[in-house]
Amino acid sequence: MKQPTICLRDVNLHYAALVFKERSLKSLVVNCFKKRKLTNDVKDVHALKNINVDIRGGERIGLLGHNGAGKSTFLRTVAGLYPISSGELKVEGEVRSLFDLSLGFEQDATVSLGFEQDATGRENILYRGLLLGLSPSDMHEHAEKIIEFADLGEFIDYPIKTYSAGMQVRLAFSISTSVGGNILLLDEIIGAGDAKFMSKAKQRIAQLIDQADILVLASHDFHTLNSLCQRGLVFYRGEVVFDGQISDAVNNYKKINGLS
């Protein structure tokens, strides 16, 4: 079995500025009709610029940068969610990614979590598994553990549209963390929320980190980065401007942003 690796060579990624500004596909379509036609001054965003990074099995990588610097885009590119514009991306291993799960329950979960609102929680477990590339039999095997962790009781057989935002987040988190993978991509997902579930969530994430062959974590929490990671990448305007020891990466980030 091959060692898990992530390799990016001269990777560039562009996407349309209009899409970047919209929070959802629905709002994009609605606004397009309102505007009748797109303005001519809309330009592509050069989100990642000439990225050259090698990550090998056993590494714990922290990503630093202000909002919009490219951290989340880098993670989603590695996960295969964003197609690169040029260069070469190779990922050896099974990727497990945890993105867009606000455990603070402050965001509109119906928009960001991608559930089928008219389907039940149980049906959505199957749908999400298929999107993750698993077979129906695999998801049936995982279903009971997912349901138990989410702790939704009889609501698991109710339509998702009857769930609160917190219930949807609990189900999404349970599904995403129940699927295997030896490359773990984390985008700062832990926040304040229901104390009982937060405790379980933190324990689950700690287990995933221990089990992962590769960890790539984007965070603004210097203490967490220093405690979990050995190496840091600092992003600035879509470029990797520093790659080295995590403590040096934190210092570099502070210097760039006038924090030291």
Disulfide bonds with the S-S distance in Angstrom:
none
